[in-house]
Amino acid sequence: MKSMMLACTLAIGLLGAAAHAQTPAEPDAARLKAAIERGLRPSIVKAGESMPTWTLQERMAHHKIPGVAIAIVKDGKLLYAAGYGVREAGTHDAVDADTLFSVGSVSKMIAAATTLQLVAHGRIDLDRDVNAYLKSWRIPAAPAIKNPTVTMRMLLSHTSGLGVHGFQDYLPTETLPTLVQTLNGTPPAKNDPVRLQYEPGTRSDYSGGGIMLEQQIIEDLTGQPLDAVARAQVFEPAGMRRSTYENPLSPTRGNIAKAHDGNGALTALPRGWQTFPEQAASGLWTSANDLGAFVGALIQSYRGQGGLLPQAIALQMMSEVSPGVRGLGPELGGSGKARRFFHNGDNDSYHAAIEGYPETGYGFAILTNGENGGRIRGEIRNAISDALDDGMKPPIRTIALDLSAPAYADYAGSYRLDPAVPMDIRSALADWFDFDSMTVKVADGAISMDLPDGPTASPLLPLSPTRFFASAAGAELEFHRNARGVVHAVSVVAGNSRAYYRRQVAHPAGAGAEPDRDRPRP
């Protein structure tokens, strides 16, 4: 009965969702608005299935997400911003373009822009040892790490070698750690200590811990808290009048999207939202209007049209730092007119995303206040991509193959990562697909992949006779059959990143295994 009542109240809130979106006069804005409200779709369509199209209201109800806010940017300027649904399930408190949401790791983008403003003012050198700026804390010695010098360029691009991927949320009743306690990993901090795990500059490894070190540098250098520095360097110049790094967020700010669990029920009681003391990494509260203005300001900076940063700094921000795929803050992808910068953000009950296309001037921001927000975020993003016709998020369409045929039987086997492939080639996969081995199984007319300490029997969906999509990994697998007809390796491919796994061939006597001797051509 309780779940039925919750579903009814959520549906009531969603019935008026479109009413919170002001109808734009410009044809381009009207087209994008229509796509957002009526053009959502999945990312994968299996062979023989037709492409479904959903309304935003349908998917908000399906994913049990009470509120969504969206902003669209054109030519570096806010074109359209709207709220859909409600701030709190069971109420009529409408979300609008000024409603505050937690945006998780999108916080890192504003922190990066704050740092780059200090670079532009000559207060930070991107390639200087960051220990030179620190007063309250220093990177502990790591005798086993060769060349342990960490620079700001490394911190911003997640190539610093520092650990701690992300952080847990804090409920209203929990004690919050200081910044130094977070860096040291001491209670009440919930994370491990921030320490060097790899030689700086040698691999891509996403580090929220490194971003907290960035925050410590900002505060030690300026003698001010991050919120004050970000306000002077980013919020005010970009016109972000609602944004704040305040944690815990004060209820007096008003118009706050409350947190909801996977069933769409209010959580983090009695206040109704969590606290994110790791401010630079995940503690920003902002609105659709503000995030849209920020994306537009970065686009204008890149184009040399004013904006927020000097063009030379913006170009560095939007250039990949090897061996990763990130620039100085954003993740990067595409080329030509499809060149884009982007960043997702995921806290327990809030999911957000920003994306910008410097060459075309388009961009957007998506904010949600439900645990399942990451799912609808992708569907909204698909709708925007279709409307822009940018080719960045085409549906992945699988093909029909008889995988029980003998031709696919020899895909089965054990494969081991070839460490000889340069890290510049492996790139981002060294971060989120960091497995030394994998096992491919062929059985009952299906092909699946097993990973150590990962999802077991993850299905591989055919895209061609040799190429398959691994949805659990968000990557494609390409099997390599050589001129002798032997399957000797498989590549894992994600964007421009490629990892190469050699087939392990058992000795005739069964005493162990050895790799195939053919050399890769990454």
KEROTOR-963135 format. One record per residue (C-alpha): residue number from 1; x, y, z negated. Coordinates in steps of 0.001 Angstrom, whole numbers. Each point is the difference from the previous one (the first is absolute). Layout:
N
+------+---------+---------+---------+
| rofi |      c1 |      c2 |      c3 |
+------+---------+---------+---------+
|  NUM |       X |       Y |       Z |
...
+------+---------+---------+---------+
***
This chain:
522
+------+---------+---------+---------+
| rofi |      c1 |      c2 |      c3 |
+------+---------+---------+---------+
|    1 |       0 |       0 |       0 |
|    2 |    2810 |    2404 |    -879 |
|    3 |    1743 |    -591 |    3335 |
|    4 |   -3305 |     476 |    1851 |
|    5 |    -633 |    3316 |   -1756 |
|    6 |    3577 |    1090 |     790 |
|    7 |    -468 |    -851 |    3664 |
|    8 |   -3240 |    1990 |      99 |
|    9 |    1509 |    3086 |   -1595 |
|   10 |    3015 |    -211 |    2309 |
|   11 |   -2287 |    -255 |    3007 |
|   12 |   -2007 |    3034 |   -1163 |
|   13 |    3212 |    2008 |    -184 |
|   14 |    1039 |   -1124 |    3462 |
|   15 |   -3327 |     869 |    1615 |
|   16 |     878 |    3658 |    -291 |
|   17 |    3648 |    -425 |     933 |
|   18 |    -122 |    1790 |    3334 |
|   19 |   -1739 |    2959 |   -1595 |
|   20 |    3279 |    1015 |   -1631 |
|   21 |    1653 |     420 |    3410 |
|   22 |    -534 |    3384 |    1599 |
|   23 |    -814 |    -439 |    3689 |
|   24 |    2867 |    1578 |    1957 |
|   25 |    -632 |    2179 |    3026 |
|   26 |    3112 |    -916 |    2001 |
|   27 |    -561 |   -2960 |    2370 |
|   28 |    3269 |   -1666 |   -1020 |
|   29 |    -961 |     163 |   -3662 |
|   30 |   -3475 |   -1353 |     755 |
|   31 |    1524 |   -2930 |    1896 |
|   32 |    2335 |    -875 |   -2862 |
|   33 |   -2778 |     400 |   -2563 |
|   34 |   -2172 |   -2413 |    1999 |
|   35 |    2842 |   -2530 |     171 |
|   36 |     574 |     183 |   -3765 |
|   37 |   -3674 |    -424 |    -804 |
|   38 |    -948 |   -2607 |    2628 |
|   39 |    3163 |   -1490 |    1554 |
|   40 |    1714 |   -2132 |   -2648 |
|   41 |    1344 |   -3372 |    1132 |
|   42 |    2293 |   -2827 |   -1146 |
|   43 |    3675 |    -269 |     948 |
|   44 |    -151 |   -3636 |    1173 |
|   45 |   -2536 |   -1571 |    2370 |
|   46 |     207 |   -3751 |     461 |
|   47 |    -380 |   -1655 |    3381 |
|   48 |   -3626 |    -290 |    1047 |
|   49 |   -1232 |    2619 |   -2462 |
|   50 |   -1414 |    3345 |    1073 |
|   51 |    1307 |    3216 |   -1517 |
|   52 |   -2294 |    1142 |   -2826 |
|   53 |    -583 |    3702 |    -616 |
|   54 |   -1060 |    1224 |   -3433 |
|   55 |   -1193 |    3217 |   -1564 |
|   56 |    1947 |    1525 |   -2863 |
|   57 |   -3004 |    -440 |   -2274 |
|   58 |    -199 |   -3718 |     825 |
|   59 |    3660 |    -575 |    -829 |
|   60 |     -81 |    2085 |   -3181 |
|   61 |   -2872 |   -2179 |   -1206 |
|   62 |    1726 |   -3182 |    1183 |
|   63 |    3279 |     810 |   -1788 |
|   64 |   -1824 |    1495 |   -3029 |
|   65 |    1743 |    3364 |     288 |
|   66 |   -2051 |    2880 |   -1426 |
|   67 |    1903 |    2906 |    1539 |
|   68 |    2158 |     882 |    3012 |
|   69 |    1446 |    3328 |    1144 |
|   70 |    1582 |     594 |    3408 |
|   71 |    1818 |    2900 |    1659 |
|   72 |     909 |     371 |    3688 |
|   73 |    2747 |    2312 |    1267 |
|   74 |     398 |    1397 |    3520 |
|   75 |    2951 |    2103 |    1191 |
|   76 |    1295 |     -22 |   -3538 |
|   77 |   -3168 |    1608 |   -1386 |
|   78 |   -2900 |   -1448 |   -1952 |
|   79 |   -2740 |    -874 |    2487 |
|   80 |   -2506 |   -1863 |   -2146 |
|   81 |    -237 |   -1183 |   -3612 |
|   82 |   -2876 |   -1776 |   -1705 |
|   83 |   -1045 |   -2118 |   -2929 |
|   84 |   -2161 |   -3113 |     136 |
|   85 |   -1752 |   -1766 |   -2847 |
|   86 |     339 |     854 |   -3666 |
|   87 |    2668 |     721 |   -2588 |
|   88 |   -1577 |   -2434 |   -2453 |
|   89 |   -2171 |   -3016 |     874 |
|   90 |   -3584 |     338 |   -1173 |
|   91 |       9 |    3798 |     127 |
|   92 |    -738 |    2626 |    2620 |
|   93 |    3373 |    1742 |    -530 |
|   94 |     977 |     391 |    3623 |
|   95 |    3553 |    -246 |    1263 |
|   96 |    1042 |    3034 |    2013 |
|   97 |    3189 |    1192 |    1683 |
|   98 |    1228 |    1536 |   -3283 |
|   99 |    -557 |   -3083 |   -2184 |
|  100 |    3183 |   -1090 |   -1789 |
|  101 |    1252 |   -3551 |     624 |
|  102 |    3097 |   -1813 |   -1189 |
|  103 |    2053 |    -771 |    3130 |
|  104 |    2647 |   -2437 |   -1252 |
|  105 |    3204 |     -32 |    2019 |
|  106 |   -1119 |    2857 |    2251 |
|  107 |    1342 |    1911 |   -3023 |
|  108 |    3489 |    -803 |    1306 |
|  109 |    -604 |    2144 |    3083 |
|  110 |    -710 |    3139 |   -2005 |
|  111 |    3001 |    -767 |   -2225 |
|  112 |    2140 |    -398 |    3137 |
|  113 |   -1205 |    3333 |    1382 |
|  114 |     798 |    1616 |   -3367 |
|  115 |    3528 |   -1411 |     119 |
|  116 |     483 |    1092 |    3618 |
|  117 |   -1013 |    3529 |    -923 |
|  118 |    2845 |     -66 |   -2530 |
|  119 |    2280 |   -1316 |    2753 |
|  120 |   -1104 |    2873 |    2257 |
|  121 |     816 |    2456 |   -2799 |
|  122 |    3495 |   -1471 |    -371 |
|  123 |    -612 |   -1431 |   -3463 |
|  124 |     294 |   -3680 |     990 |
|  125 |    2433 |   -1634 |    2427 |
|  126 |   -1549 |   -3094 |    1581 |
|  127 |    3341 |   -1824 |      65 |
|  128 |    1465 |     869 |   -3400 |
|  129 |     244 |   -2499 |   -2865 |
|  130 |   -3252 |     570 |   -1912 |
|  131 |    1750 |    -518 |   -3341 |
|  132 |    1382 |    3509 |     542 |
|  133 |   -3513 |    1422 |    -449 |
|  134 |   -1061 |   -2114 |   -2981 |
|  135 |      30 |    1184 |   -3618 |
|  136 |   -2608 |   -2114 |   -1814 |
|  137 |     902 |   -3384 |    1506 |
|  138 |    2620 |   -1603 |    2233 |
|  139 |      22 |   -3096 |    2165 |
|  140 |    1534 |   -2737 |   -2186 |
|  141 |    3268 |   -1477 |    1179 |
|  142 |    -306 |   -3139 |    2129 |
|  143 |    3446 |   -1652 |     213 |
|  144 |   -1252 |   -2649 |    2431 |
|  145 |   -1233 |    2612 |    2487 |
|  146 |    2501 |    1179 |    2600 |
|  147 |     -99 |    3745 |     792 |
|  148 |   -2723 |     872 |   -2577 |
|  149 |    -425 |    3651 |    1032 |
|  150 |   -3670 |     936 |     467 |
|  151 |   -1038 |    3098 |    1951 |
|  152 |   -3307 |    1840 |     351 |
|  153 |    -235 |   -1130 |    3636 |
|  154 |      75 |   -3578 |   -1272 |
|  155 |   -2633 |     641 |   -2674 |
|  156 |   -2408 |    1615 |    2455 |
|  157 |     450 |   -2740 |    2632 |
|  158 |    -143 |   -2953 |   -2438 |
|  159 |    3534 |   -1109 |     864 |
|  160 |    1489 |     794 |   -3431 |
|  161 |     303 |   -3605 |   -1186 |
|  162 |   -1982 |     845 |   -3153 |
|  163 |   -2692 |   -2372 |   -1228 |
|  164 |   -3572 |     260 |   -1390 |
|  165 |   -2389 |     -96 |    2924 |
|  166 |   -3060 |    1494 |   -1712 |
|  167 |   -1712 |     720 |   -3306 |
|  168 |   -3082 |   -1075 |   -1920 |
|  169 |   -2843 |    2356 |    -862 |
|  170 |    -664 |    1075 |   -3596 |
|  171 |   -3465 |    -127 |   -1571 |
|  172 |   -1347 |    2956 |   -1998 |
|  173 |     888 |   -1632 |   -3336 |
|  174 |    3610 |    -879 |     890 |
|  175 |    3084 |    1927 |   -1081 |
|  176 |    1897 |    1572 |    2869 |
|  177 |    3760 |    -249 |     566 |
|  178 |    2312 |    2945 |     542 |
|  179 |    1929 |     267 |    3241 |
|  180 |    3195 |   -1243 |   -1680 |
|  181 |   -1892 |   -2955 |   -1514 |
|  182 |   -1263 |    -853 |    3482 |
|  183 |    3527 |     121 |    1452 |
|  184 |    1315 |   -2156 |   -2868 |
|  185 |   -2968 |   -2376 |      86 |
|  186 |    -547 |     362 |   -3765 |
|  187 |   -3432 |     -88 |   -1722 |
|  188 |   -2558 |    1302 |     470 |
|  189 |    1169 |    -172 |    3653 |
|  190 |   -1270 |   -3182 |    1671 |
|  191 |    2686 |    -230 |    2686 |
|  192 |    3466 |   -1510 |     134 |
|  193 |    2986 |    2344 |    -354 |
|  194 |     936 |    1917 |    3137 |
|  195 |    3347 |   -1493 |     964 |
|  196 |    2108 |    -578 |    3108 |
|  197 |    -904 |   -3291 |    1686 |
|  198 |    1917 |     412 |    3269 |
|  199 |    2810 |    2093 |    1343 |
|  200 |   -1506 |    3424 |     795 |
|  201 |    -661 |     621 |    3674 |
|  202 |     221 |   -3646 |    1070 |
|  203 |   -3662 |   -1062 |     138 |
|  204 |   -3583 |    1209 |     -69 |
|  205 |   -1631 |    -708 |   -3360 |
|  206 |   -3039 |    2039 |   -1075 |
|  207 |     741 |    1450 |   -3420 |
|  208 |   -2485 |    1922 |   -2085 |
|  209 |    2783 |       1 |   -2574 |
|  210 |    2165 |    1993 |    2386 |
|  211 |   -2786 |    2564 |     390 |
|  212 |    -160 |     405 |   -3778 |
|  213 |    3718 |     738 |     108 |
|  214 |    -816 |    2628 |    2652 |
|  215 |   -2462 |    1536 |   -2471 |
|  216 |    2652 |      46 |   -2735 |
|  217 |    2374 |    1815 |    2351 |
|  218 |   -2649 |    2612 |     843 |
|  219 |    -753 |     618 |   -3666 |
|  220 |    3647 |      36 |   -1137 |
|  221 |     990 |    2337 |    2819 |
|  222 |   -2837 |    2493 |    -413 |
|  223 |    -666 |    -305 |   -3724 |
|  224 |   -3711 |    -313 |     795 |
|  225 |   -2498 |   -2897 |     122 |
|  226 |    -741 |   -1498 |    3404 |
|  227 |   -3517 |    1460 |     118 |
|  228 |    1310 |    3566 |    -365 |
|  229 |    2679 |    -467 |    2659 |
|  230 |   -2400 |   -1707 |    2426 |
|  231 |   -2513 |    2795 |    -536 |
|  232 |    2529 |    2669 |     937 |
|  233 |    1643 |   -1910 |    2849 |
|  234 |   -2919 |   -1943 |    1562 |
|  235 |   -3471 |     479 |   -1478 |
|  236 |    -164 |    3780 |     300 |
|  237 |    1822 |     366 |    3357 |
|  238 |   -2178 |   -2734 |    1558 |
|  239 |   -3259 |    1282 |   -1522 |
|  240 |    -510 |   -3089 |   -2187 |
|  241 |   -2031 |    1783 |   -2675 |
|  242 |   -1453 |   -3123 |   -1682 |
|  243 |    3100 |   -2199 |    -121 |
|  244 |    1867 |    -872 |   -3185 |
|  245 |    2446 |   -2490 |   -1488 |
|  246 |   -1692 |     412 |   -3401 |
|  247 |    -259 |   -3352 |   -1820 |
|  248 |   -2225 |    -746 |   -1744 |
|  249 |   -2277 |    2077 |    2187 |
|  250 |   -2159 |    2341 |   -2060 |
|  251 |   -3794 |    -335 |     443 |
|  252 |    -189 |    3798 |       6 |
|  253 |    1241 |      11 |    3595 |
|  254 |   -3416 |   -1312 |    1039 |
|  255 |   -1134 |   -1650 |    3241 |
|  256 |    2068 |   -3146 |    -676 |
|  257 |    -571 |   -3327 |    1759 |
|  258 |    -205 |   -2627 |   -2729 |
|  259 |    1638 |   -3437 |     178 |
|  260 |   -1983 |   -3112 |    1004 |
|  261 |     879 |   -3699 |     -25 |
|  262 |    -442 |   -2574 |    2761 |
|  263 |   -3711 |    -289 |    -745 |
|  264 |    -529 |    3740 |     246 |
|  265 |    -402 |     399 |   -3772 |
|  266 |    1460 |    2905 |   -1946 |
|  267 |    3284 |    -892 |   -1715 |
|  268 |    2782 |    1627 |   -2064 |
|  269 |   -2540 |     985 |   -2629 |
|  270 |    -813 |    2071 |   -1949 |
|  271 |    1551 |    2707 |    2176 |
|  272 |    -636 |   -1652 |    3344 |
|  273 |    3484 |     177 |    1557 |
|  274 |    3480 |   -1323 |    -681 |
|  275 |    3211 |    1906 |    -685 |
|  276 |    3062 |    -142 |    2258 |
|  277 |    2973 |    1363 |   -1984 |
|  278 |    2411 |    -867 |    2831 |
|  279 |    -957 |    3276 |    1623 |
|  280 |    2287 |     229 |    3043 |
|  281 |    -581 |   -3667 |     858 |
|  282 |   -3763 |    -291 |    -535 |
|  283 |   -1421 |    2812 |   -2151 |
|  284 |   -1450 |    2543 |    2447 |
|  285 |   -3658 |    1033 |    -221 |
|  286 |   -1208 |    1761 |    3146 |
|  287 |   -2905 |     504 |    2389 |
|  288 |    -785 |    -556 |    3667 |
|  289 |     273 |    3727 |     685 |
|  290 |    3402 |     169 |   -1689 |
|  291 |    1471 |   -3139 |    1585 |
|  292 |   -1228 |    1079 |    3429 |
|  293 |    1698 |    3372 |    -509 |
|  294 |    3215 |   -1781 |   -1028 |
|  295 |      15 |   -2239 |    3091 |
|  296 |    -646 |    3038 |    2180 |
|  297 |    2839 |    1933 |   -1658 |
|  298 |    2451 |   -2847 |     717 |
|  299 |   -1103 |    -133 |    3648 |
|  300 |     481 |    3746 |     353 |
|  301 |    3418 |    -261 |   -1673 |
|  302 |    1100 |   -2691 |    2460 |
|  303 |   -1162 |    2150 |    2921 |
|  304 |    1731 |    3115 |   -1290 |
|  305 |   -3324 |    1798 |    -415 |
|  306 |     489 |    1091 |   -3585 |
|  307 |   -1638 |   -2455 |   -2328 |
|  308 |    1822 |   -1092 |   -3124 |
|  309 |    3600 |    -964 |     840 |
|  310 |    2643 |    1424 |    2344 |
|  311 |    -152 |   -1892 |    3275 |
|  312 |    3528 |   -1417 |    -396 |
|  313 |    -972 |   -1494 |   -3375 |
|  314 |   -3329 |   -1293 |    1336 |
|  315 |    1806 |   -1760 |    2865 |
|  316 |    2220 |   -1760 |   -2528 |
|  317 |   -3053 |    -929 |   -2043 |
|  318 |   -1514 |   -1617 |    3117 |
|  319 |    3144 |   -1897 |    1085 |
|  320 |     634 |   -3618 |   -1007 |
|  321 |    2818 |    -655 |   -2456 |
|  322 |    1753 |   -3240 |     895 |
|  323 |    -333 |   -2837 |    -904 |
|  324 |   -3649 |     781 |    -779 |
|  325 |   -2954 |    1441 |    1897 |
|  326 |    -698 |    2874 |   -2380 |
|  327 |    1051 |    3579 |     289 |
|  328 |     481 |    2303 |   -2964 |
|  329 |   -3298 |    -949 |   -1592 |
|  330 |   -2323 |   -1342 |    2716 |
|  331 |    -101 |   -3279 |    1835 |
|  332 |     391 |     558 |    3741 |
|  333 |   -1226 |   -1753 |    3116 |
|  334 |    -837 |     348 |    3680 |
|  335 |    1677 |    2082 |    2672 |
|  336 |    -866 |    2852 |    2335 |
|  337 |   -3508 |    1313 |    -612 |
|  338 |    -658 |   -2976 |   -2276 |
|  339 |    2837 |    1038 |   -2336 |
|  340 |   -1433 |      59 |   -3531 |
|  341 |     858 |     397 |   -3664 |
|  342 |   -2108 |   -1639 |   -2663 |
|  343 |    -220 |   -1216 |   -3594 |
|  344 |   -2517 |   -2143 |   -1872 |
|  345 |    -771 |     193 |   -3699 |
|  346 |   -1396 |   -2719 |   -2265 |
|  347 |    -833 |     252 |   -3692 |
|  348 |   -2363 |   -2473 |   -1686 |
|  349 |   -3230 |    1849 |     780 |
|  350 |    1078 |    2540 |    2603 |
|  351 |    1331 |    -478 |    3522 |
|  352 |    1078 |    2742 |    2388 |
|  353 |    1885 |     633 |    3234 |
|  354 |    1391 |    2857 |    2057 |
|  355 |    1197 |     -25 |    3592 |
|  356 |    1203 |    2634 |    2427 |
|  357 |     907 |     199 |    3703 |
|  358 |    2442 |    2884 |     475 |
|  359 |     -99 |    -115 |    3804 |
|  360 |   -3794 |     152 |     352 |
|  361 |    -697 |    1955 |   -3176 |
|  362 |   -2570 |   -2456 |   -1350 |
|  363 |      27 |   -1384 |   -3507 |
|  364 |   -2284 |   -1260 |   -2737 |
|  365 |    -375 |    -859 |   -3672 |
|  366 |   -2185 |   -2712 |   -1578 |
|  367 |    -814 |    -227 |   -3736 |
|  368 |   -2114 |   -2625 |   -1830 |
|  369 |   -1001 |    -726 |   -3606 |
|  370 |    -495 |   -3790 |     -45 |
|  371 |    2253 |   -3010 |    -496 |
|  372 |    -814 |   -1222 |    3523 |
|  373 |     839 |    3331 |    1588 |
|  374 |    3017 |   -1420 |    1798 |
|  375 |   -2337 |   -2073 |    2167 |
|  376 |   -2264 |    2799 |    1160 |
|  377 |    3012 |    2289 |     432 |
|  378 |    1224 |   -2198 |    2846 |
|  379 |   -3444 |    -117 |    1618 |
|  380 |    -298 |    3794 |    -107 |
|  381 |    3495 |     303 |    1382 |
|  382 |   -1007 |   -2267 |    2906 |
|  383 |   -2977 |    2237 |     773 |
|  384 |    2171 |    3120 |      63 |
|  385 |    2568 |   -1711 |    2239 |
|  386 |   -2717 |   -1054 |    2432 |
|  387 |   -1404 |    3539 |     117 |
|  388 |    3431 |    1527 |     563 |
|  389 |     808 |   -2706 |    2582 |
|  390 |    3569 |      25 |   -1307 |
|  391 |     647 |   -3716 |     520 |
|  392 |    1497 |    -375 |   -3483 |
|  393 |   -2573 |   -2356 |   -1493 |
|  394 |   -1465 |   -2126 |    2794 |
|  395 |   -1920 |   -3040 |   -1208 |
|  396 |    2063 |   -3153 |    -276 |
|  397 |   -1808 |   -2505 |    2219 |
|  398 |     916 |   -3632 |    -405 |
|  399 |    -242 |   -2529 |    2825 |
|  400 |   -1437 |   -3509 |     117 |
|  401 |    2690 |   -2688 |     -51 |
|  402 |    -265 |   -3717 |    -666 |
|  403 |    2583 |     -69 |   -2768 |
|  404 |    -369 |   -3773 |    -330 |
|  405 |    1701 |    -362 |    3388 |
|  406 |    3488 |   -1615 |     -45 |
|  407 |    1583 |    3240 |    1257 |
|  408 |    -433 |    1592 |   -3439 |
|  409 |    1013 |   -2910 |   -2202 |
|  410 |    3690 |     938 |      54 |
|  411 |    -708 |    3440 |   -1481 |
|  412 |    -180 |   -1823 |   -3320 |
|  413 |    3132 |      36 |   -2115 |
|  414 |    2148 |    1953 |   -2405 |
|  415 |    1587 |    3286 |    1040 |
|  416 |    2712 |    1971 |   -1787 |
|  417 |     783 |    3716 |     267 |
|  418 |    3123 |     780 |    2018 |
|  419 |    1958 |    2553 |   -2089 |
|  420 |    2241 |     788 |    2970 |
|  421 |   -2762 |    2062 |    1629 |
|  422 |     849 |    3645 |    -811 |
|  423 |   -2097 |    1679 |   -2661 |
|  424 |    -756 |    2778 |    2505 |
|  425 |   -1975 |   -2624 |    1942 |
|  426 |   -1661 |   -1636 |   -2997 |
|  427 |    -749 |    3469 |   -1399 |
|  428 |   -3290 |     295 |   -1940 |
|  429 |    -520 |   -3770 |     -34 |
|  430 |    2843 |    -213 |   -2524 |
|  431 |   -2392 |    1734 |   -2377 |
|  432 |   -3419 |   -1608 |     331 |
|  433 |     898 |   -3258 |    1810 |
|  434 |    3079 |    -852 |   -2036 |
|  435 |     -19 |   -3794 |     250 |
|  436 |    3070 |   -2165 |     569 |
|  437 |   -2056 |   -2785 |    1531 |
|  438 |   -3426 |    -981 |    1264 |
|  439 |   -1794 |   -3208 |     897 |
|  440 |   -2334 |    -313 |    2967 |
|  441 |   -2630 |   -2737 |     -35 |
|  442 |   -2102 |   -1360 |    2837 |
|  443 |   -2998 |   -2084 |   -1017 |
|  444 |   -3688 |    -450 |     820 |
|  445 |     148 |    2288 |    3007 |
|  446 |    1479 |    2940 |   -1925 |
|  447 |    3409 |    1571 |    -618 |
|  448 |     857 |    1496 |   -3374 |
|  449 |    2969 |    1523 |   -1801 |
|  450 |    1204 |    -632 |   -3544 |
|  451 |    2282 |    2486 |   -1764 |
|  452 |    2011 |    -483 |   -3208 |
|  453 |   -1968 |    1580 |   -2865 |
|  454 |   -2451 |    1330 |    2563 |
|  455 |   -3400 |    -951 |    1391 |
|  456 |    -152 |   -3664 |     921 |
|  457 |   -1417 |   -1260 |    3275 |
|  458 |    -480 |    3478 |    1440 |
|  459 |   -1699 |    -515 |    3392 |
|  460 |    1719 |    1155 |    3176 |
|  461 |   -2407 |    1416 |    2584 |
|  462 |    1051 |    -498 |    3643 |
|  463 |     718 |    3056 |    2141 |
|  464 |    1814 |   -1986 |    2700 |
|  465 |    1378 |   -3551 |     213 |
|  466 |    3156 |    1152 |   -1823 |
|  467 |   -1185 |    3005 |   -2031 |
|  468 |   -2234 |     -71 |   -3076 |
|  469 |   -1357 |    2518 |   -2476 |
|  470 |     558 |    -698 |   -3701 |
|  471 |   -2712 |    2079 |   -1648 |
|  472 |    1260 |    -736 |   -3524 |
|  473 |    3376 |    1511 |     937 |
|  474 |   -1253 |    2742 |    2316 |
|  475 |    2521 |   -1103 |    2628 |
|  476 |     314 |   -2116 |    3125 |
|  477 |    1976 |   -3222 |     385 |
|  478 |    1648 |    -732 |    3336 |
|  479 |    1260 |   -3548 |     542 |
|  480 |    3102 |    -414 |    2177 |
|  481 |     189 |   -3042 |    2274 |
|  482 |    3320 |    -150 |    1838 |
|  483 |     829 |   -1150 |    3525 |
|  484 |     324 |   -3599 |   -1259 |
|  485 |   -3598 |      76 |   -1176 |
|  486 |     982 |     133 |   -3688 |
|  487 |   -1652 |    2294 |   -2556 |
|  488 |    3089 |    1312 |   -1759 |
|  489 |   -1124 |    3162 |   -1800 |
|  490 |   -2826 |    2348 |    -878 |
|  491 |      44 |    3790 |    -248 |
|  492 |   -2145 |    2005 |   -2375 |
|  493 |    -968 |    3276 |    1683 |
|  494 |   -1564 |    3120 |   -1503 |
|  495 |     256 |    3155 |    2063 |
|  496 |    3682 |     534 |     777 |
|  497 |    1137 |   -2351 |   -2788 |
|  498 |    1002 |   -3569 |     783 |
|  499 |    1229 |   -2822 |   -2242 |
|  500 |    1465 |   -3129 |    1543 |
|  501 |    -510 |   -3471 |   -1531 |
|  502 |    1939 |   -3025 |    1280 |
|  503 |   -1591 |   -3414 |     146 |
|  504 |    1595 |   -2416 |   -2465 |
|  505 |     873 |   -3284 |    1724 |
|  506 |     348 |   -3089 |   -2159 |
|  507 |    3131 |   -2163 |     319 |
|  508 |    -673 |   -3336 |    1700 |
|  509 |     715 |   -1757 |   -3271 |
|  510 |   -2404 |    2279 |   -1818 |
|  511 |    2745 |    1383 |   -2247 |
|  512 |    -948 |    3672 |     -64 |
|  513 |    -504 |    2471 |    2813 |
|  514 |    2005 |    2307 |    2194 |
|  515 |    -989 |    3013 |    2056 |
|  516 |    -373 |     -41 |    3751 |
|  517 |    3191 |    1301 |    1608 |
|  518 |   -1517 |    2321 |    2577 |
|  519 |     858 |    3611 |    -863 |
|  520 |   -2835 |    2521 |    -316 |
|  521 |    -378 |    2999 |    2241 |
|  522 |   -1854 |    2416 |   -2268 |
+------+---------+---------+---------+
***
